[in-house]
Amino acid sequence: MTFDSQDHPHCTNSDALASSFSASYAGVLAFIAVATEGNFARAGDRLGIGRSAVSRSVQKLEAQLGTRLFLRTTRLTTLTREGELFYRNCHPGVERIVQALEDMRDLREGPPRGQLRISATTGFGRRIVAPLLNGFRARYPEIAVDLLLDDRTTDFTADRIDVAFRDGRLDDSQVIAKQLIPMPMLVCASPAYRRDHGLPRQVEELAGHSCINFRTASGRIFEWEFKVGGRIQKFLPSSSCTFNDDELVLQAVLDGQGIAQMAGYQVSGHLRAGRLVACLAQYAPDDRGHYLCYPSRQQLPGRIRVFIDYMTTAVRALDLGCSIGLTPLPSAVPREVRRALATGTS
């Protein structure tokens, strides 16, 4: 028995709906890829199809929507205002679909695997995160790690970041921020500097000392922070030297060139070894904290979940959050990690 479309008109409507859905979904995927990668060629590489196929899918989607989503020139592809609105509305849904597929693949295929893109501030990434990656890779050899050191605010979407290490007071409600350790800020000098110049006992005495400043990624000078009489007081000392790399600040202090306010993780080993001395501890500011951050998702791919668990345990085992960094490193920390942390190498 056969039926034609006139006897059952809903068949034609159903086919049209299926065709429309297929074209729309392919167009949305192509659109998201172009918006994320910045051009059609890289979007094609990401999707595993040709540039022309991406362009056709986007054109069909624009025709369906009756609006232009991209402004195209020979050198640049940017979103229109309508495209920006469409991206904001579509991206969370597509991301959840991709996440669901990844979760199912992780469950089906066994051990965690895939690419893991990590962002960390330069100092913390070089001194703490990088030395711990060897142990993580040994435990999860099928996870490829891509570590980016960047002091700018993390853009999880644009930079395709899975996990970020950040410090300071975080106010981004769009990510989950898990505190790893405290982040005391300590004013330190070398024993030689103390011998030759003494150390300040009050915040006001800093004006009479040679201070070393740090220039942040935004270009501004980092303000020293103290808690005086229960209130936060910021101080920007005159500087004998200013660096945009916190390791150079540390080295200048070790060389006896002056004093600086630095993060506890950076100086704790030197304090224990007697290469640095701390001062103004009674005015130490409130803890800023070191955080492990990741997009707010109810379900995480296995590669991200095991990395979060591993790094949380490993970083906390280093006991870097002590008040002035004078207690010994715990013996449970692997010898090669202890050596790397002491020398600042990875």
N, C-alpha and C positions, 0 to 999 in steps of 0.2 A: 504494500500500500504506500502511495506517495502523497505528499501534500505540497502545495505551492504556497508562495508567500501571500497570495491574496486570501487563501483559506485561513492562514495563521499569520496575520500581520505582525504579531509580537516577535516572530523569528527575525524579521528584518530589523526591528527596533533593537533586539538583543545583539545582533551582529554589529549594528552601527555603534551600540554602546561599547561592545568589546573592542572594536577598532579604535574608537575614540579614546578609551582607557589606555590601550597599548601605546598609541601615539603620544598621549599626554604624559604617561609615566616615563617613556624614553626621553621625551623633551625635558621633563623636570630633572632627570638625572644628568642630562647633558648640560642643562642650565646651571645646576649646582656645581658641576665640575668646572665649567668655564668661569663662574663667579669666584670659585676657590683658587683656581690655578692662574687666573689673570689673562689667559688667551686660549684660543681654540685648539692650537697645536698641542699644548701641554695637557689640555683636557682630554684630547683624543688619546694621548699616551697613557693617561691615568685610567681611562675606560677601556683601553685595548682596542680602539676602533680608529678609523681615519679621521682627519680634520674635517673633511667634507661631510662625513656622516654626522659629526657633531653639529656642524653648521646647519644641515638640513633639519635635524631634530629640533634645534632651537628655533629655526624659522617656522616650522609647523606649529610649535608651541605659541610663538608670537602671533601667528595667524589665528589660532584658536582663541587666544586671549584678547585679540584685537588691539594690541599695544606693543611697542618696542621695549625690549628688556635690556638691550645693550646699545651703547654708542660705539661704533667701530670706526677706527681710522687705520691707516697702514702701520702705525706704530703702537697704538694703544686700544685696548678694549675695556670700557668701563660700564658700570651699571647705570641705567637711567633711574630717575626717582621711583618710577613704577617698578623697575627691576629690583631696587633696594627693598621696597615693600614686599614684593613677591618672595625674595630671598629670605627675609626675616620670617615669613609665614611658612615657607616650605622646608627650610633647612632642618628644624627640629624633627619633623616627621621622617625625612629621608635618613637622618642620622640614626633614628631609633630603628628603622628597618635594617640599615647596615649593621647596627649593633646586634640586632636579633639574629641576623645571619651569622655573624662572627661567633656569637655565643653558642649557636647550634653546632657550628663547625668545631669549636673548641671541645664541646662535649663529645662529639662524634669521633674526632681524630686523636684524642688522647692528650699528651703533654702540651702545656702552653707553648705557642709558637707565634711567629710573625714579627712584624716590625714594631719597635717601641721607640717613640720619639719623646725625648726628655729635655726639659729646659731647666737651667739652674743659674743663679747669679754667679758671676765669674769666680769670686773668692770661695764661696761655699762649694761650688761645683768642682773647682780644681783641687781644693784641699780635702773635702769630705766625700763628695759623691763619686768622683772618678776612682779613687783608690778602692772603693767598695764594689765597683762594677766587675772586677775580676772574679770575685766570689759568686756574684749573681750569675755571670755567664757560665761559670763552671757548673752551677746547679741547674741552669736552664739553657742548655746550649742551642736550642732551637729558636730562641728569641734573639733577634738582631737589635742592637741598641744604637740609637743615634742621639748623642748628647750635644746639646747646644748651650754654650755659655753666653749669657746675655743679661745685662743688668736692667734692661727695659721691662716694663710691665708685659706679662705674657698675654698674647692673643691666641687662645686655644684654637679658635676656628681658622683664622688666617694663616697661622703657622703650623697647623695640624699637630698640635702638641697633645700628647696623651697624659703626661704627668709633669708637673713643674715644682721645683723647690724654690720657695720664696721666703723672705724674712721681712720683719716689720709688722705693722698693724694693718691687717687686711680687711677690706670692706667690700669685696666683690661677692655679692650674694648669689652670683651665677655659678660659682664653683664650690666644691667641698674643700675646706682647708683643715687639715689634720696636723695639730702641733706635734712636732717631733721632739724638740728640746727647747729649753729656754734660750734667750739670746741676751745675756747681760752685755752692756756696753762699758768697757773698762778704759780708764785713762792710764797709759803705761809709758814708761821710760826705761832706758838701759841703766844698769848699775853705774856705768861711767858717767852718764849724764847726771845722775843723782849725786855722785861724788863731786862733780865740778860745779853744779848749779843748784842742787837741792831739788825738792819737789814741792809743788803747791799744796797748801793745807786747806785753803778756801778757794771757791770758784773764782773769786775776784783776783786771786793771785796769778791766774793763768796769763793775765796781760803782761806779766813780767817774765814770761818764759818763751822759749823758742817752740812754737807749735807747728805741727805738720798737718795739713788739711787734705781732704779727699774730695775730688770733683766727681759728681754722680754722672750717670749716663745722660741725664737731661741737660747737663752743662752747669748746673748750680753747685755751689760749694755745700758739702754736708755740714749741717749745724750740729755742734756738740749739744748734748742734752743732759740735764741734771734735774734732780728732784730736791728742791730747797724749801724747807718749811712746809712740806706736803704738797707743793705746787711744782709743776714742770717749768723749768727755766731753760731756754735755748741760748746758746752762746756761739758766736762766730769769731774765733780769735784771729788776730793778725798772724799771718803765716810766713815762716821762713821758706817753706817748700809746699807746693801743692801738686798732687798726682791724681790721675784718673784711673789708677790701678791700686787696689788695696794692698797687694803684695809689695809694691814699691813703698807705700806708706810704712808698712811693717819693717821693711829692710832699712829705711831711713831711721826709724826708731832704734832698731837693733844696732845700727852704726853710731848711735849716740848723737844724732843730729838734732833731736828734739823730742817732744812728747806728742802723743796722739790719742784720740779716743777710738777704740777698735772693738770689734765683736769678740766675745769670749772664746768662740771656737778657734779664732785666728791666733790668739795669744796664749791660750791655756798651757800648751806644751812648753812654750818659752818661759812662762811664769814658774812652772814646776821645776824646770831645769836651772832657774836662776838667771837666765839671759835677759829677763825683763822684771821690772817691779811695778806694782800698781799703786795708784794714789787716788784720793778723793772718793774712796769706796763708800763713805757715809752719804755721798750725794748721788749714788748710782741711780739712774732712771728706772722706771718700771720696765719689766721684761717686754721685749719686742717679740720674741719667739721666732723659731725657724719652722716653716710649715711645708707640708707635702700637699700639693693641690692637684685636683683633677676635676673635670667637668661633672656637674651634678647629674648623675645617672643612677637609676635604680639597679641596673645590671651592668657589670663591667666585664669586658673580655678577660679571659684567663691570664693573658700576658700582663695586663695592667694590674690585676688583682694580686698576682704573686709578687710583682715588683713592689707594690705598696707594702705588702706584708714583710718582704725581705728587708727593704730599706728601713722601715720603721724599727724593726728589731735590731738591725746592724748599727744604725746611727745612735739609737738610745744606749746600746752596749758600750759606746765610746765614752760615755759620761762627760760629754762636752758642756753640759749645762750647769756645772758646779759654779758656786757664787763668784769665786775669783780664780778658778782654774788651778788650784794648788794641790788637789788630790791626785794620786797616781792613776795612770790608765789601768783599767781592770785587766787582769792576766788573761781573761777569756777572749780578749781581742786578738785576732791572729797577728803573729809577729810581723809579717810583711805589711799589714795595715798600720800597725803601730809605727813602723819605720817610715812609711809613706806620709803619715800624718805629721810626724816629727820634722820631716824634711820639706814637706809641702809639695812632694812630687807624686805622680800617679804611675 
